[in-house]
Amino acid sequence: MEKLAEQGISLQSKITRDHIECTDWQIANTQTHWEAYKNSIHKTAKEVAKECYHKITSSIKAIKKDLRETNNNQNISTNRDIQTHEAYLASHLKHLKKKEARNWKDLLSTKLANHSEHLGGIWSVLRKEKRPRNPIHRLKIPNTTPLQYERSLKWMAELACNHHDTMQDEDIDQNMSLEDYDTALNNILNDIPKNQCLEEPERTTMSWKTTEDQVRRALHRTKDGTATGLDGCPYKLWKALEKRHNKLRHKNRPSFDMIKALTYLFQDI
């Protein structure tokens, strides 16, 4: 949490600067800063998880080795100190085993939440009868002469992914300048019938700016343990960062105001 908060303070300074100075979105914008922060969250979480995992596994391995050497000591049946040391090692090994089991349980819960599943749901499905499906045996490879088809599951998934990615850029001229783009956009908007246009768009509810209080109330209404979404970050993380900020704010210490950062993010959309 300390590492994420430090990265969040850097994020907040960048977003605040761009918000005040009205920086050109092509140079720097809130969305790219936020994406970079979430990528750093993933990287930091993996690094901390690996460090914790290797510490526990190496400790268990070392204690098992010491325990074997202690049990093989010829004086263990008569030496009180050796018996006490053996009992301590066994107790410490049991504690680490429980901690390792909790970590595996948390890991499973995280995987289930990240894949939009609930605890117990995946197990109940295992024994259900599998209904027949219509499999896709092959996919047409675009721009091939003569026409070719792909049958490998891996490359079929790659073809489908590329197809949806290219749909986003279809009929878009990448060499178009901003002036030409604005002109084309205005021409499209002018073709919309007047009866389908909103009156006084600056005063409608479509143009209201998100406030910090709205973001805070929306966050508090979220439910923990639900699917994390595409970014993989649970609501519990944002709540923990907000709680940490409120605690440090009363102590007049620098902290990451996650609510303000999210507010700038929503206002930038």
KAMOKA-V209525 format. One record per residue. N is the residue number from 1. RES is the residue in one small letter. PSI is psi in whole degrees, 0 to 359 (NA if undefined). Layout:
N	RES	PSI
N	RES	PSI
This chain:
1	m	324
2	e	319
3	k	317
4	l	324
5	a	320
6	e	316
7	q	325
8	g	323
9	i	319
10	s	319
11	l	315
12	q	321
13	s	322
14	k	315
15	i	317
16	t	319
17	r	314
18	d	325
19	h	321
20	i	316
21	e	353
22	c	53
23	t	144
24	d	130
25	w	338
26	q	337
27	i	310
28	a	137
29	n	164
30	t	323
31	q	316
32	t	324
33	h	318
34	w	320
35	e	318
36	a	323
37	y	318
38	k	325
39	n	322
40	s	329
41	i	313
42	h	314
43	k	315
44	t	318
45	a	319
46	k	319
47	e	316
48	v	320
49	a	318
50	k	318
51	e	316
52	c	318
53	y	314
54	h	327
55	k	315
56	i	312
57	t	319
58	s	323
59	s	317
60	i	318
61	k	317
62	a	320
63	i	321
64	k	320
65	k	314
66	d	323
67	l	321
68	r	317
69	e	323
70	t	317
71	n	334
72	n	356
73	n	131
74	q	338
75	n	13
76	i	330
77	s	343
78	t	336
79	n	118
80	r	321
81	d	320
82	i	321
83	q	319
84	t	319
85	h	321
86	e	320
87	a	322
88	y	315
89	l	319
90	a	320
91	s	318
92	h	323
93	l	321
94	k	320
95	h	316
96	l	325
97	k	319
98	k	320
99	k	321
100	e	321
101	a	321
102	r	321
103	n	319
104	w	323
105	k	316
106	d	322
107	l	317
108	l	317
109	s	321
110	t	316
111	k	319
112	l	317
113	a	324
114	n	336
115	h	25
116	s	39
117	e	159
118	h	154
119	l	130
120	g	331
121	g	318
122	i	329
123	w	325
124	s	335
125	v	337
126	l	323
127	r	0
128	k	151
129	e	131
130	k	121
131	r	149
132	p	144
133	r	166
134	n	95
135	p	154
136	i	112
137	h	333
138	r	159
139	l	142
140	k	132
141	i	119
142	p	153
143	n	41
144	t	135
145	t	118
146	p	167
147	l	132
148	q	158
149	y	149
150	e	133
151	r	350
152	s	132
153	l	321
154	k	312
155	w	336
156	m	319
157	a	323
158	e	319
159	l	316
160	a	320
161	c	314
162	n	325
163	h	314
164	h	329
165	d	317
166	t	336
167	m	330
168	q	330
169	d	9
170	e	139
171	d	23
172	i	127
173	d	111
174	q	339
175	n	2
176	m	135
177	s	168
178	l	323
179	e	316
180	d	324
181	y	316
182	d	322
183	t	314
184	a	320
185	l	318
186	n	324
187	n	321
188	i	316
189	l	326
190	n	338
191	d	351
192	i	130
193	p	147
194	k	326
195	n	350
196	q	3
197	c	147
198	l	141
199	e	138
200	e	67
201	p	336
202	e	340
203	r	1
204	t	168
205	t	352
206	m	338
207	s	11
208	w	146
209	k	137
210	t	139
211	t	162
212	e	323
213	d	322
214	q	318
215	v	319
216	r	316
217	r	323
218	a	320
219	l	319
220	h	339
221	r	352
222	t	157
223	k	129
224	d	153
225	g	3
226	t	174
227	a	141
228	t	339
229	g	191
230	l	328
231	d	346
232	g	7
233	c	120
234	p	160
235	y	329
236	k	328
237	l	313
238	w	323
239	k	321
240	a	321
241	l	323
242	e	318
243	k	320
244	r	321
245	h	317
246	n	325
247	k	317
248	l	332
249	r	320
250	h	340
251	k	6
252	n	41
253	r	148
254	p	138
255	s	170
256	f	112
257	d	89
258	m	326
259	i	317
260	k	320
261	a	317
262	l	324
263	t	313
264	y	323
265	l	314
266	f	324
267	q	335
268	d	341
269	i	NA
